[in-house]
Amino acid sequence: MERAREIGIESFWHKDVSEETILDIINRMLVGELIYQNSTPEVMLGSVKSTEFTPMEIQVLRLLTIGAGNEEIA
């Protein structure tokens, strides 16, 4: 959440909530409220909980998901 705020994202919410909650969030954002979740939900990545990764491991996973490091080495 801190990173979202730092880079200027006005609101951020994970999609693992009910449709009613999402609609409420959208309506609140439309009137100018900035909305961030209090915590990141815990999800399983393989056999590991997302909360068990170190910040460096999270950074590596982010790079892998965007394809960084897949360039061919000459």
C-alpha positions in Angstrom: 0.0 0.0 0.0 2.8 2.4 0.8 4.3 1.9 -2.7 0.9 2.7 -4.2 0.8 5.9 -2.3 4.4 6.8 -3.1 3.9 6.5 -6.8 0.7 8.6 -6.8 -2.0 6.0 -7.0 -5.1 7.7 -5.6 -6.8 4.5 -4.3 -5.9 0.8 -4.1 -8.0 -2.2 -3.1 -7.6 -5.9 -3.8 -10.4 -7.5 -5.8 -11.1 -10.4 -3.4 -14.1 -8.7 -1.8 -17.8 -8.7 -2.6 -19.4 -6.9 -5.6 -21.2 -4.6 -3.1 -17.8 -3.6 -1.5 -16.3 -2.9 -4.8 -19.2 -0.7 -5.8 -19.1 1.1 -2.5 -15.3 1.8 -3.0 -15.9 3.1 -6.6 -18.7 5.4 -5.4 -16.5 6.7 -2.6 -13.6 7.3 -5.0 -15.9 9.2 -7.4 -16.6 11.8 -4.7 -12.8 12.2 -4.1 -12.1 9.9 -1.2 -8.7 8.2 -1.2 -9.1 4.5 -0.3 -6.4 2.0 0.6 -6.7 -1.4 2.3 -5.2 -1.6 5.8 -3.3 -4.7 4.9 -2.4 -6.9 2.0 -4.4 -10.1 1.9 -2.5 -13.4 2.4 -2.5 -15.7 -0.6 -0.8 -19.0 -1.3 1.9 -19.0 -4.0 2.5 -22.7 -4.5 3.0 -24.0 -1.0 4.2 -20.7 0.5 2.1 -17.9 2.0 2.7 -14.5 0.4 3.4 -13.1 3.9 6.4 -15.4 4.2 8.4 -13.8 1.4 11.2 -11.3 2.2 11.0 -7.9 0.6 13.9 -8.9 -1.7 12.0 -12.1 -2.7 8.9 -10.0 -3.5 11.0 -7.7 -5.6 12.4 -10.7 -7.6 8.9 -12.1 -8.1 7.7 -8.7 -9.4 10.6 -8.5 -11.9 9.9 -12.1 -13.1 6.2 -11.2 -13.7 7.1 -8.3 -15.9 9.7 -10.2 -17.7 12.8 -8.4 -16.4 15.9 -10.5 -16.7 14.6 -12.4 -19.7 16.8 -10.4 -22.1 19.3 -12.5 -24.0 22.9 -12.1 -22.9 25.3 -11.5 -25.8 
